[in-house]
Amino acid sequence: MSTTAAERPTTTPATAEEPAPVAGAAAAAPFEATPPVDVDVLREFLDGRFAESRQKARREFPDDFFGPTDHLSTREQRDLTRRRLQRITEIGGHELGFSSAVGGGDSPGGQVAQFEMLGFTDASLMIKSGVQWGLFGGAVQALGTARHHEALLPGILRLEIRGCFGMTETGHGSDVASLGTTATYDPATQEFVVHTPDEASRKDYIGGAAEDAELSVVFAQLITGGERRGVHAFVVPLRRDGELLPGVWAGDDGRKAGLNGLDNGRLAFDSVRVPRTALLDRYAQVAEDGTYSSTISSPNARFFTMLGALVKGRVSVSGGALSQTKMALSIALRYAQNRSQFAKPGAGRDAQNGAAGQEVTLLDYLSHQRRLLVPLATTYALAFAQEELLVAMDDLVGNQLRGNENDSQAQREFEAFAAGMKVASTWHATRTIQTCREACGGAGYLSENRLPQLKSDTDVFTTFEGDNTVLLQLVAKSVLTAYKMQFSELDTLGMARFATRDFVTTLSGRSPAKSFVADIVDSAPGRDGGELRERSWQLRMLRDRERHVVESLAKRARRAQGRPPQEAFEAMNELQDHMLLAGRAHVDRVVAEAFTAAIARAEDPAVAALLSEVCDLHVLALIEAEKGWFLEHRRMTPVRAKAVTHAVNDLCRSLRPRVDELLGGFGIPDHWLGAVIAR
């Protein structure tokens, strides 16, 4: 997730970032009004490479896709979602991520862009489509071979074959390698026997399992010749003509906090037999006599290669969460521009009814600006990072569609990028939608205004496709691994120079741009910090924080090496808080650099100027939120910390008149909002 900039010498004296103290608390440059933007130009820029997929959705999504559905019963919601999913097959766009050889469009990014647009509709429809075409169909495509593609994918795309994705188990959530379901090969019949040995090994929370799915991609421990070969994927029939097949048990997870248009359920198998060809065998094969073979010799590498092929799900969830966040912000900010409360002193009273006159519009209060404009700025930052992620995915997965394998390092870096973005976007959605609900007061609690359903539907986004805390540790491990690899390659002279080199730019997850980002970091003379709105100072602060945290984590982790397993586990367990901080610091820096790179691509000067202000607000609000770390580690003086707060306040005031332009950039048609208070 880092940039491609070359490493540069750095120094980190205790307060070297600080300019000389200034009179008073404010140190930010004065704000100059930026010219108004053409909202269509801003929207097209934000739409990015896959603008046509997004525009197609705006043109063709039916009006009845929008508005609250949480007043409906579970049965009504499921039936409605089922009908809407069928409508998607008529509109198209879902097929883009599949090979043209089976009726697809060879554009994985286009498919995810359509998924993101479904995030403006009922989230149950978005997730239902993701289960059918992202998880189920995606697993068949990514893990299967030509015979699976030809036999299954055309029917999956036309919704003639409905399926589900059977990975998670009741007792095994994030620990996929320890799944309990088994698939034992019987050479006498050339069949796999799929079996659920205990309740903990029951598949759970599986979208589509309760009612609709006729097939499931089931992840199970492959056993052949009496030897366990690790987790592999199998296509297992569940139903025929709506009736469960012998040996298959299915249960219903019932009413949930949200997403009740999705029929989540449980699955268990009692020695269900499937043919040898049911194994999705792109990465491993079982011969008729039971001989196991794979082009990937390491079981660990094989396992992570298979999981890596499914990373598109995390990219999709990140984008879907951002769409729901944009919807919530659009509703709350429209309300804040129309609702007024409390009169200014001396405003007098209305002559006719005695009420206080000239009440203040909610968005004119600084506190309200901070509540909503800071997350608006961060949503823009994440949207540009998501676009960068989407482009990287389109290139990598598109390469796989053409029958090629990606460079393993590029694949690992992309997976870390996707994991970090999924964490950042979904936690941001959870926080922001709650803030929007509170910012709308009692109106925000009414179902007719959509915010309660947005809140309940997105809450689980922090859990599925990987628990966020676990994923953030994965990001930190990836960064730490890259750091250790760089360290291990140093010779004696290199080790002597180690303390003065900036290794942030060599960490895992390189983004596709951006030598100019590094140039920006080095654009100001020395390291005096300059003005708060200088991008060089902002990015250097985030880079320095990440580098410091990763270096100190590496030193602490090194002490665990060579210890007995139990002691090593305890030592690493004590580092988890530090790992989470390293993961956060890495993602924060990458998102800020993605925003910076996007601004540099903007051809319209007015768009670039407005986005630069929005980027300032995002980064300075982030530094303000993390000022405890910067003060504790003497990267900032109290005077500078106060100046950051003043700059955030000034930026909120400056951007307050630009809200309509920024919301227009999201490209959400008015009738999509579906909230009474947003009309």
N, C-alpha and C positions, 0 to 999 in steps of 0.2 A: 504493500500500500504506500510505498514511499516514491519519491520522484527520482528521475534519472540524473539528477545533478551530480557533478563530481564532488569528491570530498574536499573540504577546505579547512585550513587551520582555524582554530577558534581559541579564544581565551575566556576564562570564566572567573575573573576576580569578583570578590564579594559583592561589590555594587557597581561593577563596570557598566551595567546596562543604564545607569542613571545619569541624566544630565544634571547640571548644576541646579540646586533648588530655585524655585521661582517664587515670586511674591504671590501670596494667596494660594488657593488649592488648585486652580485650573491651570492645565499645561497644554491643553489641546489647541490645535490650530483653529482659527475662526472658521465657521462654516459658511461656505458660499452656496447660494441657491443654484442647483443644477437644473438644466432645461427640462421641460416636460418631455415624456417619451411617447412614441406611437405604441399603444398597447399591443397592437397586432405584431409589431416588430419584436417587442419583448416576449410575447407568447411564443412566436416562432423560434426565437433564440432558446427559450427554456424548453421547448419541445424537442430540440436537438435532432440527432440523426433519424429518429423514428417519428418525425412530425406527421407523416402521412398516416401511420397507424392511429395516431392520436386524433387527427382530424376526421378520419373515417368514423371513429367512435362518436365524436361530437355530432357528425351528420346523421348517423344511422341508429344510435341507441334509442329505443323507444321511450317516450315520455313516462310510461308506466314502470320503468326500471327504477324510478327515484321516489323518495319519500319514505317515511318510517313504516316498518312492518312489525314492530315489536308488540303491537296491539293484537296481532293474530295468534291463534293457537299454534301449537307445534305442528299439527297436521296441516293447517292452512299455510304456514310458512314453508314447509317442505314441498307441498304441492306447487306453490307459487314459484319456488326456486327451480323446481324440476321443469316447469313450463318455460321459465326464462332461459334456462340452459339450452333447451331445445331451440329457442329463438336465436341464441348465439350461433348455433350451427348454420342458420340461414344467413345471418349477417356476415359471418366469417371473421378471420383474424386469428382465431385460436389455432389454426393449422399452420401458421407461418413458421413456427419453430421446428417443423418436421421436414424431412427430405422431400424434394419434389418427386422423387421416385415413387412415393406412396401418397401423393396428393398434397404435400406440404408446400411451404414457400421458401425454404432454405434461409430463414431469417429468425433465429432465436430471439434476437433483440426486439424485433417487431412483435413477436408473440408476447413477450413480457411487457412491452409498452401497452398492448391491449389489456393485459391483466391489470396494469396500473390504472388504466381508465375505468375498468370495472370497479376499482376502489371508490369511485364517486357514486356508485350505485349501492344497492344493498350488499353488505360485505359477505353475506351467505352465498350470493351468486358468485362473487369473486373467488371465494375459497372453493366452492363446488367446482367451478371451472378449473381451478388450480389442481384439485384432486384428480379430475378426469384426464386433463390434457397435460398438466405439468408433472404430477407425481406418477400416476399410473401409466399414461402414454409416454411420459418422459423416461421412465424406468425401462419400459420395453425398448424404446429407441436407444438409450444410452448403454444398456447392459445386454441387450439381445443382439442377434445377428440377423442376416438376410431372411432366414426362414421365419423368424418371429415378426420381423417388420412386414413382410408380405402377407402373412396370415392374419395379423392383428391390427396393424396401424390404420389401414383404410377404414375398418369398422369402428375403431376407437375415435377417429376424427369425425365420422358421421354420427356418432353417438349410438350406433347400432350395437356396440359392445361397451357396456358400462363397467367400470372397474374401480378398484381402490388400491391403496398402498399399505401393505401390512408389515410395517417395521416395528413400531413402538409396542412394548409389552407391559403388562400391569406391573411387573417387578423389575423391568429393565427399560428405563427411559433413555437417558443420554448415553448409557453404556451399551452401545449397539453390539460391540464385540462379544458381550456376554449373553446375548439372546438365548432363550431356552428352547424354542421350537427347533425340532430336528427334521432333517430330510435324509433318510437312510436309503442308500441305493441297493436294490435287489437285482443282481445280475441274472437270476433265473427268469425273471419276467421283464427285465429292462425297465424297471419303474423305480421312482423315488417314493418312499413311504413318509408322508408328512405327518408329524405327530406333535401334539401339545402335551408335555409330560406332567405339568402341574399348573396350578392356578396362576402362579407368578409368570408363567410363560404364555398366558393368554394374550392375544393381540388386543390392544385397547385404544380407545379414542380414535378409531380409524374412520375417517370420513367416507361415507357411502356404504359402510359395512352393515348398518342396521337394516337397510331396505333395498337399496338400488343395485349394488354391485353384483355383477354376474361372475366376474373374475377378480382375482387379487394377485398382485405381485407380492409374494410372501418371502420375507427374509428369514432364513433358517440356517442352523448349523449343518453343513453338508458332511455326511459320514459315508465313506466308501472303503471297502476292504478292512473294516474295523477301525479305521483311522479318521479322526476329525480333521476337516480341511478348512474350518472357519466359516464365517457367514457368507452365504451366497443367496441369490434371488431366483425364485421359481414362480411360474404362472400356474395358479391353482384355481380350478373352477369352484364357484360357491353355490350358484343357483342355476336352475333351468326353469323357464316359464314362471319365474317368481318364487319357486319352491327350492328350499335348501337341499343340496345333494347329500347322499348318505355319508356319514362321518363328519359332516360340517355342522358346527354349532355357531349360531350368531345371536348376539344380544344387543339391546338398545341402550345407549348411554343416557337417553332421556333428555329432559329439559336441562339446558345449560344457562350460564350467565348471559351468553350471547350466541350469535351464529346458529340460531335455532332453525334456520332453513336448511341446515346441513345435517344429514342423518348419521351422526357419529355412532359407532357401535363397537362390539367386541367379537372376536373370532377365536374359535378353538377347533382343533383337528384331531380326530380319532383314527389314526392310521389310514389317512386318505392317500390313495395311490394315484400318482400322475406319471405320464410317460417320461422317458429319459430326455426327450426334447423339451420338456417343461423348464429345464434349467436354462436361464438366460446366460449364455455361454460366451460372451464376448471376451472375458478375461480368464476363464477357466473351463475346461471340458472334462466330461466323463465318458469314456469309451463304453461300448456294449458290454465288455467284460468287467467294467468297474474301474479301469485304470484312470487315474486322475492326472491331468496335465494342465500346465499354465505357462504362458510366456513370461509371467512375473514370478520369479523363483521365491521371493520372500513373502511369507504369509502376511506379514504386517504391511508391506508395500502393496500387495494385492488388495487387501481389505480397504486401505485408504484410497487406492485408485478407483475402486468400485464406488465408494462413497463420494469421491470427488467428482465422478461423472454425474452426480445428482445435485450438484451445487446450485443449479438454476433455481431450485425452490427457495433458497435463501435470498437470491437476488430478487425474486418475485415478491416475497414477503416484505422486504425492505421497501420496494416501490409501492406496494399496496398500502403499507402503513403511512407512507408520505402522502398518498392521495387522500386517505381518511383525515390526516392532519390538516391538509389544505382545505378540505371541506369544513372542518370545525373552525379553523381560523376565519374562513370567509363568512361563516354565520356569525361568529362572535364579533368580528370587526364591523360588519354591517350594522349589527345591533348597537355597537358602541358609538357609531357615527350618528345614530338616530335617537338614541335614548339620552335624556338629560336628567340631571338630578342635582338639587341644591342650588340656590341662587347665589350670585356673587354679592358680597357686602355692598350695600348702597344701591342695589338694583331696584329697590322699591317693590310694590306689589301691583298685581293686575287690577285695574280699576273695576272690572266687571265682577270678578268672583273672589277677589281678595287674596288670590294665590300669589306666592312669590314669583316675580317676573325674571326673565333672562336667566333661566337655569342653565347650568354648565353641562355641555355635552360630555358624556362619559369619556370619550377618547381625548378630551382636552385636559384631563387629569393626568399628571405625570405618572402616578402609580398605575393607572390603567394602561398608559403607553408602555410602561415597563412590562406589565403582565402579558401584553399581546404582541408588541412590536419586536421584542427580543426573540420570542419563539418564531415570529414571522421571518426574521433575518436568518435564524438557524435553519428554518425549513428551506429557504433559498439555498443556503450552503449545502445542505444534505441533498437537495435536488440536483445540484451540479455534480456532486460526488457520485450520486446514483447514476447520472448520465454517463459519467466516466466508467463506472462499473458495468453498465449496460453495453457500452461499446466494446469493452474488453471481453465480456461474455459472448457477444455476437461474433467476435473474431475467433475466440477459442472454440466455442461449441460449433460454430459454422465450419471450422476446420475439421472437427470430428465428423460432422455430417458428410463431409467430402471423403470420409474414410481414412483420414490422417490422424496420427497421434500427436498431441501437443508436447512441447518441451516440458519436462517434468518440473523444472524450476519455475517456469512461467505458470504452470498449472497450480503449483503450491502457493505462489504469490497471489494468484487470482482468488484461490479459496480463502486465504487469510483476509483479503480485501472484502470478499463477500460476507465473511463471518463478522468482520468489524462493522460493516455497513448495516447488516441486519440488526446488530445490537444497538447501534446508534439511532437508527430510524425508528425502531419499535419502542425503545425507551423514550425517545423524544415524543412519539405519538401518545404514549400513555400519559406523560406529564402534561403535554400541551392540551390534549382534549379535556383533561380534568380542569386545567386552568381556564379553558374556554367555557366550560360548564359553570364554573364559579363566577366568571366575569359577566355572565348573563343572568346572574341571580336566580330568582324563582323561575323566570322564563326558560332558563337553561335546563331546568329539571323537568320540563314538560315534554312528553313524547313527541308532540307535534313539531317540535323544533329540532329533532334529530340528534341532539347532543347526547342524550342518555343512551341511545342505541349505538352511536359512534363509540362511546366510552365502553360499553359492555362488549361490543363486537371485537374491538381491537385489543382488549385486555390480554387475551391469550396469545397475541402475536409475540409477546416476550418469551413465550414458552415453546410453541411449536417451531419446527425447523431448527431446533436446538435451543435449549435454555440459555438465556442471555449471559448469565454468570459463567456458565461452562464455556460458551463460545468466546467470551472475553479472555478467559484463560488460554483458549486455543490461539487467539491472536497474540497474546503475550508470549506463548511458547514459540510461535513462529518467528516473532521478532527476536527472541532470545537465541533461537537456533541460528538465525542469520548472523547475529552478533558473534556467537561463539565460532562459527565457521570463519568469519573474517579474522577473528583473533588467532585461530589456529593456523592461518595461512601466513602469519607474520614471521619474519626472521628476526634475528637479534636486534638489528637496526630498527626494523619496523616496530618491535615491542618498545624500544626506547622512545619512539615517536608516538606511541599509542595514546598517551595522555593528552596530546595536543591535536589529535585528529578528530574530525566530526564524522562519526559513524552513522548518524541518523539517515543519511542518504543511501546507505547500503543495506538497510533493513528490509525484511521481506515485504512483498506486495507492491512492486514498483508500478506506478501509474504510467500511462502511455506518453505523457508529454515531458517536456517542460523544463528544458534547460534554463529557460528564462525565469522560472520560479527561483532557481538558485541565484540567478543574476540579480533578482529583486532583493534577495536576502543580503547580497553583498553590495547593494547599490549605495548605501549610505557609508560615509567614511567612518572607519573605526567601529567601535561598538558602544557609542555613547547613547544609543537609543533614539536620538532625534525626537521628533514629535510623535505623539501617540498615534496619529493617523498615517504614519509612514509604514507601508506594508513591510518594509525590510525589518523594522523593529518588531512588529507584530509576529511575523513568521519566525524570526530568530528566537523570540521568547518561547514559542511553542516547541521549536526544535531543541532548544537548550533544555527545556523541561523533559522532553522525551529522552534525550541522550543521557541526562543525569540519572533518570529513574532506571533506564535499561542497564546502564553501567553498574549502578549500585545493586540491582537485582542480580546481574551476572556474578558479581563478587560474592554475594550471599549464597547464590546457588552453588558456586564452586566449592564452598565448605561442606556441602552434602555429598560431594563425590568421594567414592571410595569407602563410604560408611556401610555397615551391614544394612540389609534391606529395610528393616523396621526403623532403624535410626534415620536412614535416608528419607523414608516416607515422612517421618515426623518433622524432619528438617524442612522438607519441601512444603509440607502442610502449613508450616509457620510462615511461608513466603506468599501464601495465597493473596493476602491483602496487597502486597507489593506487586504481584503479578497483575491483579485487576487494575491497579494504578498505571502500570506500564501499558496495558492494553488500551486504557482510556486515553493516555497521553499520545499514544501512537495514532489512534483514530482521530483525535482532535486535530493533530497536526496535518494528517492526510486530507481531512475535509477542508481545512482552511486553504491548503495548497490547491486543491481541486477548484475551489471558488476563485482563487487568484488566477489560475490558468484560464478559467472560463471568461473572466473579465478581459483578459488579454486577447481572447478570440473575438470579442464583440466588435463588429465593424461599425455599428452605429454609436457615435460619441455620446449621445444622450443616454442610451442604454448602459454604456460602460460607466458613465459618471454616476448614474443612479445605483447601479450594482456595486460600485466601489463604496458608496456610503453604506449600503446594506451589509457589505462584507466587513466594514469597520465596526458596525454595531455587533455583528456576530462575534468577531474575534475579541473585541474589547469587553463584551459582556462575559465571554468565556474566561478571559484573564481575570476579570473582576470576581467571577464565581470561584476561581482557583487562587485568589490572591493569598490565601493562607499558605499555600505551598510556596509561592514566589517570595513572600515575606520570610517564611521560615528558613528558606534556603538562600536568602540575601540576594535574590535576583531583582528585588524591587524595594524601594524605601517606602515608608508610610506616606510621604508626600506624593510619590508617584502613584501609590495605590489610591489615594484620594482623587488624584487627577484623572485616573481611569474612570472612577465613578462619575465624576463631573462630565467626562466625555461621553459616557453612555447616556446620561441624561440629555445632553445637548443633541446627540444623534437621534434620540427618540423624538425630541421636539422638531428636529429638522425633517424627519421622515413622516411625521404625522400627516401633513398635507398630501403625501404621496401614496397613501394607503390604497386608493382606488386603482392607481396605476399598478401597484404591486400585486393586488388581488387579480387584476385583469391579466397579469402575466401567467397566472395559473390556468387560464383558459377554461374556467368552469362556466358553462352557460347558466343564465339566471334560473331557468326552470329546473336545473339539476339540484339546486340547493335544497329544495323540498322542505324548507323550514319557514314557518309563519313569520318569525321575527326577522328573516332575511329578505322579505319581499320589499 
